[in-house]
């Protein structure tokens, strides 16, 4: 029984410590992991799992090891920000896999990538025909960056000499029936304005609103809470 209590407590403490250390490492570790980040994340995860399930009294050693690995990762980030050579050595560098109608076999081999995986990555970037592509680059995080030919890329406003108005982030002012007071203040509005606008446009009661957004011009868009399930047979 005491062992179960010990595991429960250490698991809870480990989750808190991991959360704090992950916040220190930053969101880059989650969204754009390099090979070094991947290896370090596995190591930290293994240490955390050992710490969480350990029934021994000496929990200080794995906890210290967990902190050391995290601090080491932060040190590597600091060093790679200062030195381009070390950044390329540790994080890797981009590889050109395709350019101007030529596939570079040696770079594909260096990336340990066969043609099946190459075409899968292309399709994930909406590229189904290499004849429409100028350059394909393999980034250090393992993702493709594709530069389409000017004749194949989507038409942009500058191509037809248009000057559309700038786009800005929308503020979420209602989420799941709750008013986001801080977001309202950030766009110079208050609850009185929000409720008056909802009433003027005959929107449903607050608890029936799933999401409401507002732009800089004060235009409100409301999404009602739909209870029934959406059928998805056409997507199967």
GIHUZI-V37292 format. One record per residue. N is the residue number from 1. RES is the residue in one small letter. SS is DSSP state (H for helix, E for strand, L for the rest). Layout:
BEGIN
n:N res:RES ss:SS
n:N res:RES ss:SS
END
This chain:
BEGIN
n:1 res:x ss:L
n:2 res:x ss:H
n:3 res:x ss:H
n:4 res:x ss:H
n:5 res:x ss:H
n:6 res:x ss:H
n:7 res:x ss:H
n:8 res:x ss:H
n:9 res:x ss:H
n:10 res:x ss:H
n:11 res:x ss:H
n:12 res:x ss:H
n:13 res:x ss:H
n:14 res:x ss:H
n:15 res:x ss:H
n:16 res:x ss:H
n:17 res:x ss:H
n:18 res:x ss:H
n:19 res:x ss:H
n:20 res:x ss:H
n:21 res:x ss:H
n:22 res:x ss:H
n:23 res:x ss:H
n:24 res:x ss:H
n:25 res:x ss:H
n:26 res:x ss:L
n:27 res:x ss:L
n:28 res:x ss:H
n:29 res:x ss:H
n:30 res:x ss:H
n:31 res:x ss:H
n:32 res:x ss:L
n:33 res:x ss:L
n:34 res:x ss:L
n:35 res:x ss:H
n:36 res:x ss:H
n:37 res:x ss:H
n:38 res:x ss:H
n:39 res:x ss:H
n:40 res:x ss:H
n:41 res:x ss:H
n:42 res:x ss:H
n:43 res:x ss:H
n:44 res:x ss:H
n:45 res:x ss:H
n:46 res:x ss:H
n:47 res:x ss:H
n:48 res:x ss:H
n:49 res:x ss:H
n:50 res:x ss:H
n:51 res:x ss:H
n:52 res:x ss:H
n:53 res:x ss:H
n:54 res:x ss:L
n:55 res:x ss:L
n:56 res:x ss:L
n:57 res:x ss:L
n:58 res:x ss:L
n:59 res:x ss:L
n:60 res:x ss:H
n:61 res:x ss:H
n:62 res:x ss:H
n:63 res:x ss:H
n:64 res:x ss:H
n:65 res:x ss:H
n:66 res:x ss:H
n:67 res:x ss:H
n:68 res:x ss:H
n:69 res:x ss:H
n:70 res:x ss:H
n:71 res:x ss:H
n:72 res:x ss:H
n:73 res:x ss:H
n:74 res:x ss:H
n:75 res:x ss:H
n:76 res:x ss:H
n:77 res:x ss:H
n:78 res:x ss:H
n:79 res:x ss:H
n:80 res:x ss:H
n:81 res:x ss:H
n:82 res:x ss:H
n:83 res:x ss:L
n:84 res:x ss:H
n:85 res:x ss:H
n:86 res:x ss:H
n:87 res:x ss:H
n:88 res:x ss:H
n:89 res:x ss:H
n:90 res:x ss:H
n:91 res:x ss:H
n:92 res:x ss:L
n:93 res:x ss:L
n:94 res:x ss:L
n:95 res:x ss:E
n:96 res:x ss:E
n:97 res:x ss:E
n:98 res:x ss:E
n:99 res:x ss:E
n:100 res:x ss:L
n:101 res:x ss:L
n:102 res:x ss:E
n:103 res:x ss:E
n:104 res:x ss:L
n:105 res:x ss:H
n:106 res:x ss:H
n:107 res:x ss:H
n:108 res:x ss:H
n:109 res:x ss:H
n:110 res:x ss:H
n:111 res:x ss:L
n:112 res:x ss:L
n:113 res:x ss:L
n:114 res:x ss:L
n:115 res:x ss:H
n:116 res:x ss:H
n:117 res:x ss:H
n:118 res:x ss:H
n:119 res:x ss:H
n:120 res:x ss:H
n:121 res:x ss:H
n:122 res:x ss:H
n:123 res:x ss:H
n:124 res:x ss:H
n:125 res:x ss:L
n:126 res:x ss:L
n:127 res:x ss:L
n:128 res:x ss:L
n:129 res:x ss:L
n:130 res:x ss:H
n:131 res:x ss:H
n:132 res:x ss:H
n:133 res:x ss:E
n:134 res:x ss:E
n:135 res:x ss:E
n:136 res:x ss:E
n:137 res:x ss:E
n:138 res:x ss:E
n:139 res:x ss:L
n:140 res:x ss:L
n:141 res:x ss:L
n:142 res:x ss:L
n:143 res:x ss:L
n:144 res:x ss:E
n:145 res:x ss:E
n:146 res:x ss:E
n:147 res:x ss:E
n:148 res:x ss:E
n:149 res:x ss:L
n:150 res:x ss:L
n:151 res:x ss:L
n:152 res:x ss:L
n:153 res:x ss:L
n:154 res:x ss:L
n:155 res:x ss:L
n:156 res:x ss:L
n:157 res:x ss:H
n:158 res:x ss:H
n:159 res:x ss:H
n:160 res:x ss:H
n:161 res:x ss:L
n:162 res:x ss:L
n:163 res:x ss:L
n:164 res:x ss:L
n:165 res:x ss:L
n:166 res:x ss:L
n:167 res:x ss:L
n:168 res:x ss:L
n:169 res:x ss:L
n:170 res:x ss:L
n:171 res:x ss:E
n:172 res:x ss:E
n:173 res:x ss:E
n:174 res:x ss:E
n:175 res:x ss:E
n:176 res:x ss:L
n:177 res:x ss:L
n:178 res:x ss:E
n:179 res:x ss:E
n:180 res:x ss:L
n:181 res:x ss:H
n:182 res:x ss:H
n:183 res:x ss:H
n:184 res:x ss:H
n:185 res:x ss:H
n:186 res:x ss:H
n:187 res:x ss:L
n:188 res:x ss:L
n:189 res:x ss:L
n:190 res:x ss:L
n:191 res:x ss:H
n:192 res:x ss:H
n:193 res:x ss:H
n:194 res:x ss:H
n:195 res:x ss:H
n:196 res:x ss:H
n:197 res:x ss:H
n:198 res:x ss:H
n:199 res:x ss:H
n:200 res:x ss:H
n:201 res:x ss:L
n:202 res:x ss:L
n:203 res:x ss:L
n:204 res:x ss:L
n:205 res:x ss:L
n:206 res:x ss:H
n:207 res:x ss:H
n:208 res:x ss:H
n:209 res:x ss:E
n:210 res:x ss:E
n:211 res:x ss:E
n:212 res:x ss:E
n:213 res:x ss:E
n:214 res:x ss:E
n:215 res:x ss:L
n:216 res:x ss:L
n:217 res:x ss:L
n:218 res:x ss:L
n:219 res:x ss:L
n:220 res:x ss:E
n:221 res:x ss:E
n:222 res:x ss:E
n:223 res:x ss:E
n:224 res:x ss:E
n:225 res:x ss:L
n:226 res:x ss:L
n:227 res:x ss:L
n:228 res:x ss:L
n:229 res:x ss:L
n:230 res:x ss:L
n:231 res:x ss:L
n:232 res:x ss:L
n:233 res:x ss:H
n:234 res:x ss:H
n:235 res:x ss:H
n:236 res:x ss:L
END
